[in-house]
């Protein structure tokens, strides 16, 4: 956690063999979004805090939310068959979608006291934590600690923190060998005056009847924070200075 005045930014690293962040699942088709949903991450925080499903979510929903897609992963489909334990009757066939080998940097911003409470809870969660579904445990600690901060703005944090992609993924892209560091996409809560795409993943209740509201999301592509700084301009300046007063024909 990074604290500035009474506002703080909490950074999470969401990584696992499988993740699933459904925001439009219906009946026998369980979809996943391309990145973690706000309802999924706030549900994770509520679980760590030990809140009941009927507890108010107003304070959590007040937090500003943003995601950086560091390793998009691959969408896969799991075709499932189920039977009742008693009687063996078949249940409807279902298709469930997951993101495999994905990594995300997630930022929550808001009141420092609430952010500190969530941070403590993630270190010692009341209940087990999963990446969208119970079949999706994280493979690294959720709290991200390699901070350059301090930050009081989630967008600055997401644009500044180092790339967290796995080494094998970096090698596949040629980041180490050829210096090919991809631009990264971030998706954040829209602010006053901004127009974005509508997502129905603002949790209003996790009770017996789950209810969700809408939020506006803005996307942008950013330079990879881990990419080496471009010194081509400096080289041009050095070359120009070296050539001043030089006569290429003087030795002829």
VMD Tcl script that draws the C-alpha trace (Angstrom):
set ca {
  {0.00 0.00 0.00}
  {1.15 3.56 -0.77}
  {-0.31 6.40 1.25}
  {-0.56 10.05 0.19}
  {-2.71 12.35 2.34}
  {-5.97 10.50 3.03}
  {-5.97 8.71 -0.33}
  {-4.12 5.48 -1.05}
  {-3.51 3.08 -3.90}
  {-3.40 -0.67 -3.35}
  {-1.83 -2.81 -6.07}
  {-2.68 -6.48 -6.61}
  {-0.99 -9.05 -8.83}
  {-3.55 -11.51 -10.17}
  {-1.82 -14.55 -11.63}
  {-2.79 -18.19 -11.89}
  {-3.06 -21.20 -14.22}
  {-6.74 -20.33 -14.71}
  {-8.86 -17.25 -14.10}
  {-12.50 -16.56 -14.89}
  {-14.18 -13.17 -14.54}
  {-17.72 -13.61 -15.75}
  {-19.95 -10.56 -16.11}
  {-22.60 -11.88 -18.52}
  {-22.91 -15.60 -17.75}
  {-26.32 -17.14 -18.30}
  {-27.56 -20.65 -17.58}
  {-25.31 -23.26 -19.23}
  {-22.79 -20.82 -20.77}
  {-20.35 -19.28 -18.26}
  {-18.24 -16.67 -19.99}
  {-15.19 -14.77 -18.84}
  {-14.13 -11.22 -19.56}
  {-10.70 -10.34 -20.96}
  {-9.63 -8.86 -17.62}
  {-10.74 -9.01 -13.98}
  {-14.16 -7.51 -13.29}
  {-14.76 -4.96 -10.57}
  {-17.34 -7.24 -8.95}
  {-14.84 -10.10 -8.95}
  {-12.04 -8.11 -7.31}
  {-14.34 -6.45 -4.76}
  {-15.79 -9.88 -3.99}
  {-12.25 -11.12 -3.40}
  {-11.67 -8.20 -1.00}
  {-14.97 -8.86 0.78}
  {-14.04 -12.52 1.21}
  {-10.67 -11.59 2.69}
  {-12.41 -9.18 5.08}
  {-14.78 -11.92 6.16}
  {-17.92 -10.06 5.16}
  {-21.15 -11.99 4.79}
  {-22.93 -12.10 1.46}
  {-25.63 -9.85 2.88}
  {-23.18 -7.17 4.10}
  {-23.25 -3.68 2.59}
  {-20.83 -3.09 -0.28}
  {-21.11 0.70 -0.40}
  {-17.61 1.43 0.91}
  {-15.99 -1.10 -1.43}
  {-17.89 0.19 -4.44}
  {-16.61 3.70 -3.70}
  {-13.06 2.58 -4.52}
  {-11.69 3.53 -7.92}
  {-10.73 0.47 -9.94}
  {-8.25 -0.12 -12.74}
  {-6.57 -3.07 -14.47}
  {-3.43 -3.41 -16.59}
  {-3.27 -6.43 -18.89}
  {0.36 -7.53 -18.59}
  {-0.11 -11.05 -19.98}
  {-3.46 -11.55 -21.73}
  {-3.43 -15.33 -21.56}
  {-5.43 -17.65 -23.78}
  {-9.18 -18.20 -23.58}
  {-10.10 -21.86 -23.23}
  {-13.41 -23.74 -23.01}
  {-14.24 -26.48 -20.53}
  {-17.18 -28.65 -21.52}
  {-18.67 -30.01 -18.29}
  {-21.06 -32.80 -17.45}
  {-22.57 -33.13 -13.98}
  {-24.68 -35.62 -12.07}
  {-26.52 -35.31 -8.80}
  {-24.85 -37.11 -5.92}
  {-28.11 -38.84 -5.05}
  {-29.89 -40.65 -7.81}
  {-27.26 -39.91 -10.43}
  {-29.59 -37.74 -12.51}
  {-27.82 -35.73 -15.17}
  {-27.69 -31.94 -14.94}
  {-27.66 -29.72 -18.03}
  {-24.40 -29.74 -19.99}
  {-22.43 -26.52 -19.60}
  {-19.62 -24.65 -21.32}
  {-17.30 -22.73 -18.99}
  {-14.66 -20.35 -20.26}
  {-11.36 -19.47 -18.59}
  {-8.26 -17.40 -19.17}
  {-5.17 -19.61 -19.04}
  {-1.74 -18.24 -18.03}
  {-2.87 -14.63 -17.66}
  {-1.36 -11.94 -15.42}
  {-2.92 -8.64 -14.40}
  {-1.86 -5.68 -12.30}
  {-4.95 -4.34 -10.50}
  {-5.20 -1.00 -8.69}
  {-7.73 0.06 -6.05}
  {-7.74 3.68 -4.97}
  {-9.61 5.45 -2.20}
  {-9.81 6.15 1.51}
  {-6.54 5.23 3.25}
  {-8.21 3.57 6.24}
  {-10.27 1.26 4.02}
  {-7.29 0.48 1.79}
  {-5.19 -0.39 4.86}
  {-7.96 -2.66 6.14}
  {-8.11 -4.51 2.83}
  {-4.33 -4.88 2.74}
  {-4.27 -6.46 6.20}
  {-7.13 -8.76 5.24}
  {-5.34 -9.96 2.09}
  {-2.34 -10.90 4.23}
  {-4.57 -12.88 6.60}
  {-7.83 -13.62 4.72}
  {-10.89 -14.84 6.57}
  {-11.84 -17.20 3.74}
  {-9.89 -18.74 0.82}
  {-9.36 -16.42 -2.14}
  {-9.86 -17.34 -5.79}
  {-9.51 -15.65 -9.16}
  {-13.16 -15.51 -10.12}
  {-14.14 -19.14 -9.41}
  {-13.26 -21.70 -6.79}
  {-11.39 -23.75 -9.36}
  {-8.99 -20.82 -9.94}
  {-6.53 -20.33 -7.05}
  {-3.76 -17.72 -7.43}
  {-0.20 -18.96 -7.94}
  {1.53 -15.91 -6.41}
  {0.78 -13.63 -3.42}
  {-2.02 -11.22 -4.29}
  {-0.36 -8.17 -2.76}
  {2.09 -6.49 -5.11}
  {5.05 -4.97 -3.28}
  {7.54 -3.77 -5.93}
  {6.30 -0.19 -5.79}
  {8.04 2.89 -7.16}
  {5.39 5.21 -5.60}
  {4.21 7.05 -3.76}
  {0.89 7.14 -5.62}
  {-2.48 8.64 -4.94}
  {-3.73 7.97 -8.48}
  {-4.41 4.49 -9.84}
  {-3.65 5.49 -13.42}
  {-0.21 6.84 -12.54}
  {0.51 3.61 -10.67}
  {-0.57 1.42 -13.58}
  {1.50 3.47 -16.03}
  {4.61 3.38 -13.83}
  {4.95 -0.04 -12.21}
  {7.21 -2.62 -13.90}
  {5.82 -5.22 -16.28}
  {4.90 -8.41 -14.36}
  {4.69 -10.85 -17.28}
  {6.30 -14.27 -16.78}
  {9.82 -14.86 -18.02}
  {8.70 -17.44 -20.60}
  {6.20 -14.94 -22.02}
  {8.85 -12.23 -22.25}
  {11.13 -14.65 -24.06}
  {8.36 -15.62 -26.47}
  {7.87 -11.97 -27.42}
  {11.61 -11.37 -27.71}
  {11.71 -8.74 -24.99}
  {15.09 -9.90 -23.69}
  {16.60 -10.84 -27.03}
  {15.31 -8.17 -29.40}
  {14.05 -5.50 -27.03}
  {10.46 -6.04 -28.20}
  {8.49 -4.77 -25.23}
  {4.77 -4.66 -26.10}
  {2.53 -1.74 -25.29}
  {0.08 -2.57 -22.50}
  {-3.66 -1.96 -22.25}
  {-5.25 -0.50 -19.15}
  {-8.96 -0.34 -18.32}
  {-10.10 2.04 -15.57}
  {-13.27 3.47 -14.08}
  {-14.30 6.49 -16.14}
  {-14.01 9.86 -14.44}
  {-16.16 12.96 -14.73}
  {-16.44 14.03 -18.34}
  {-15.10 10.76 -19.76}
  {-17.17 8.49 -21.95}
  {-16.42 4.80 -22.03}
  {-17.88 1.38 -22.60}
  {-20.55 0.14 -20.21}
  {-19.84 -2.83 -17.93}
  {-22.50 -4.41 -15.71}
  {-20.13 -5.46 -12.94}
  {-20.69 -2.96 -10.13}
  {-21.73 -5.23 -7.22}
  {-24.83 -4.12 -5.34}
  {-25.42 -7.36 -3.45}
  {-23.72 -10.76 -3.17}
  {-26.74 -12.20 -1.36}
  {-29.07 -14.98 -2.42}
  {-30.20 -12.75 -5.28}
  {-27.10 -11.13 -6.71}
  {-27.53 -7.65 -8.11}
  {-25.18 -5.58 -10.22}
  {-25.15 -2.01 -11.47}
  {-23.40 -0.45 -14.43}
  {-20.17 1.48 -14.62}
  {-18.34 3.24 -17.45}
  {-14.87 1.98 -18.38}
  {-12.20 3.81 -20.39}
  {-9.35 2.01 -22.12}
  {-5.98 3.18 -23.34}
  {-2.68 1.74 -24.52}
  {0.47 2.78 -22.69}
  {4.18 2.37 -23.25}
  {5.57 -0.65 -21.43}
  {7.10 0.73 -18.19}
  {9.88 -1.89 -18.33}
  {10.99 -1.05 -21.86}
  {14.48 0.50 -22.10}
  {14.35 4.23 -22.56}
  {14.61 5.30 -26.18}
  {17.99 7.01 -26.55}
  {17.83 7.37 -30.33}
  {17.27 11.12 -30.04}
  {20.35 11.47 -27.83}
  {22.39 9.56 -30.42}
  {21.18 11.92 -33.15}
  {22.22 14.92 -31.09}
  {25.66 13.41 -30.44}
  {26.13 12.59 -34.12}
  {25.12 16.10 -35.16}
  {27.60 17.63 -32.75}
  {30.39 15.35 -33.94}
  {29.79 16.29 -37.59}
  {29.81 20.03 -37.05}
  {32.76 21.56 -38.88}
  {33.75 18.24 -40.45}
  {34.73 18.31 -44.12}
  {34.43 14.82 -45.62}
  {36.67 15.83 -48.57}
  {39.59 17.22 -46.60}
  {41.73 14.10 -46.93}
  {41.33 13.78 -50.69}
}
mol new
graphics top color blue
foreach p $ca { graphics top sphere $p radius 0.5 }
foreach p [lrange $ca 0 end-1] q [lrange $ca 1 end] { graphics top cylinder $p $q radius 0.2 }
display resetview
